[in-house]
Amino acid sequence: MCFASKYQIGFTHKQWEEIESMGFEGFEPMPDEPLSRCQWIAIAHMALGKAQRIEEGHYGDGAEGEDEDDEDWADELRGIASQILDEFKPGDGKT
């Protein structure tokens, strides 16, 4: 079952702001609130998808120097995803 156990993963304040921004009605992740494995994996997938969209130019207004900021932003999102996916490996017994 997906909601059997809850887990807490340590993120910085800035990372939590990014995680919170990916919430939606019915799913609003909050700092210091443990989430299920499935919820964490969903956040990782959303972060990877958002990073890809940023790299494809779907965010921002095209201002000069924005490409570097976008690259850093996408890297931060991939870092969030990596931290989550490092916590939850296939066959790890975490439900």
N, C-alpha and C positions, 0 to 999 in steps of 0.2 A: 504494500500500500504506500502511496506517495506521501501521505501526511502522517505517517507513524512516528517519526522522530523529527525534532527541530535542531538546527545547527546554527551556530554563530560563527561568522568569519570576520576577522579584523580588517577593516578598511579605514583609510584616512577620511577626514571630514570631507575633503574635496571629492574623493571617490564615492562617498555616500551621497553627496549632492547629485552626482551623475546617476547613481543607481536609482535614487528617488525620482529623477526626471523620466525614467523609463516606466514608472508605475502608471496605472490606469485604473479607472473605476472598478472596484472589486479586488484590486491588487495594488496595494500601496505600501511597498517596503519602507520600513523606518529603521534608522540606526538603533542598535542594541536590541532589535526584535529578531529572535531566531526564526529561521525559515526552514521549510522542508527541503529535502534534496531536490525534488522536482521544481520547486520555486527557484532555488539557486541555479539549477541548470537552465531554466527559462531565462533568468537574468543574464547568464553567460551568453546564451544564444542571441538575446536582444542586443547585448553589447557588441558582439561580433557583427551582427547585421547593421547596427548603427555606424560602426567603424567603416564598414564597406561603403555605406551610403555617403558618409563624409568624404571618403577618398574619391568617390565618383562625382563629387561636387553638388550633392543635393542639399547641403547646408551652407549657410553664409551668403554674402552678397557680392562676392568676387572682388572685394577690396584688396589693394596692394598689400603684399606680405601675409595675406590670409592663408596661403598654402602651407606655410610653415606652422602656423597655429593649428590648422586642420590636421596636419601630420601628427603633431603632439597630442591633439585631442583623440585621434584614432588610436594612437599608441596607448594612451591612458585607458581607453575602452578595451583594447586587446589585453592590457595588463589586468584589468578587472576580471575579464573572462578567464584568463590563464590562472589567476589565483583561485577562482571557483573550480575550474576543471581539474586543477591540481589537488584540490580537496576531495573531489568525488571521482574516483576511478571505477571503471567497470569491475564488478566482482569484489568490491571493497567491503561488502556487507552492510554498508550504510543505507538504511531505507528511508 
